[in-house]
Amino acid sequence: MSPAKNHSETAADASGAAHHERHPKRPPSKKRSWCKSLGFFAIIFMAGVFGMAGFVTAIEWTNRTEFCTSCHSMQLNYDEYKESIHYKNRSGAHAQCHDCHVPKELGPKLVRKFFAVNDIIAEIKGTIDTPEKFYAKRAELADRVWVYMIKSDSRECRNCHTYDSMDVMKQSNAAKLRHPQAALEGKTCVQCHKGVAHKLPPRED
């Protein structure tokens, strides 16, 4: 290698190094980093909002009586319900399926929805898809609902009916005697009121 070439290369290297020293690589600015973080959290927040909105919409959509009665196995129950005082009465109050079977509070509602998956599985399997199958399991199904309602102190009934709001003097003679006594004894609605929306199953007791 010639001395002249060596010299030129050395000069070029020195010039490049000097240029590099004059223009060092700058770290990303704090402002740019902050904007990226803000954008990331904004995306997460919006995804959470849309996810929650979709979840709430699904909960409310599956609460509709039309959805409940879309299952073939619910038709017998629905036909009975239409003949009950909760469907048609002198005051015009019209209870829907979710009024009696789904809690209003979020926590209990989610638990109830979780266990309602069993109803969908039963529909797919055809557990009670004929009148014969339904009547064979009716006592078992009714007991399951009554136990649930007793444990919750008839929570869904009390969304509309409470001892405090009753005008006892407008009730029948039997109710005038029994409701005050039931309130004193701490009885819950379903202990006395069964078969108010669906027929009672045949039972040995």
ChimeraX attribute file (.defattr): number of C-alpha atoms within 10 A of each C-alpha:
attribute: neighborCount
match mode: 1-to-1
recipient: residues
	/A:1	5
	/A:2	6
	/A:3	8
	/A:4	9
	/A:5	10
	/A:6	11
	/A:7	11
	/A:8	11
	/A:9	12
	/A:10	12
	/A:11	12
	/A:12	12
	/A:13	12
	/A:14	12
	/A:15	12
	/A:16	12
	/A:17	12
	/A:18	11
	/A:19	11
	/A:20	11
	/A:21	10
	/A:22	9
	/A:23	9
	/A:24	8
	/A:25	8
	/A:26	6
	/A:27	6
	/A:28	8
	/A:29	8
	/A:30	9
	/A:31	9
	/A:32	10
	/A:33	11
	/A:34	11
	/A:35	11
	/A:36	12
	/A:37	12
	/A:38	12
	/A:39	12
	/A:40	11
	/A:41	12
	/A:42	12
	/A:43	12
	/A:44	11
	/A:45	12
	/A:46	11
	/A:47	12
	/A:48	12
	/A:49	12
	/A:50	11
	/A:51	12
	/A:52	12
	/A:53	12
	/A:54	12
	/A:55	12
	/A:56	11
	/A:57	12
	/A:58	11
	/A:59	14
	/A:60	11
	/A:61	13
	/A:62	13
	/A:63	18
	/A:64	14
	/A:65	15
	/A:66	12
	/A:67	11
	/A:68	19
	/A:69	16
	/A:70	10
	/A:71	14
	/A:72	13
	/A:73	22
	/A:74	16
	/A:75	16
	/A:76	16
	/A:77	14
	/A:78	18
	/A:79	12
	/A:80	15
	/A:81	21
	/A:82	13
	/A:83	15
	/A:84	16
	/A:85	16
	/A:86	18
	/A:87	17
	/A:88	14
	/A:89	11
	/A:90	6
	/A:91	7
	/A:92	10
	/A:93	11
	/A:94	12
	/A:95	16
	/A:96	16
	/A:97	20
	/A:98	16
	/A:99	17
	/A:100	18
	/A:101	17
	/A:102	18
	/A:103	20
	/A:104	14
	/A:105	8
	/A:106	9
	/A:107	9
	/A:108	13
	/A:109	14
	/A:110	15
	/A:111	12
	/A:112	14
	/A:113	16
	/A:114	10
	/A:115	10
	/A:116	13
	/A:117	11
	/A:118	11
	/A:119	16
	/A:120	12
	/A:121	11
	/A:122	14
	/A:123	16
	/A:124	13
	/A:125	10
	/A:126	13
	/A:127	14
	/A:128	19
	/A:129	18
	/A:130	14
	/A:131	11
	/A:132	10
	/A:133	13
	/A:134	17
	/A:135	15
	/A:136	14
	/A:137	13
	/A:138	18
	/A:139	14
	/A:140	11
	/A:141	13
	/A:142	17
	/A:143	12
	/A:144	11
	/A:145	12
	/A:146	15
	/A:147	14
	/A:148	14
	/A:149	20
	/A:150	15
	/A:151	10
	/A:152	13
	/A:153	17
	/A:154	20
	/A:155	20
	/A:156	18
	/A:157	17
	/A:158	13
	/A:159	12
	/A:160	11
	/A:161	13
	/A:162	11
	/A:163	13
	/A:164	8
	/A:165	8
	/A:166	12
	/A:167	9
	/A:168	16
	/A:169	9
	/A:170	9
	/A:171	12
	/A:172	10
	/A:173	10
	/A:174	8
	/A:175	14
	/A:176	14
	/A:177	12
	/A:178	14
	/A:179	18
	/A:180	14
	/A:181	12
	/A:182	16
	/A:183	14
	/A:184	9
	/A:185	9
	/A:186	10
	/A:187	15
	/A:188	19
	/A:189	22
	/A:190	17
	/A:191	14
	/A:192	11
	/A:193	9
	/A:194	13
	/A:195	14
	/A:196	14
	/A:197	20
	/A:198	18
	/A:199	15
	/A:200	12
	/A:201	16
	/A:202	10
	/A:203	7
	/A:204	4
	/A:205	3
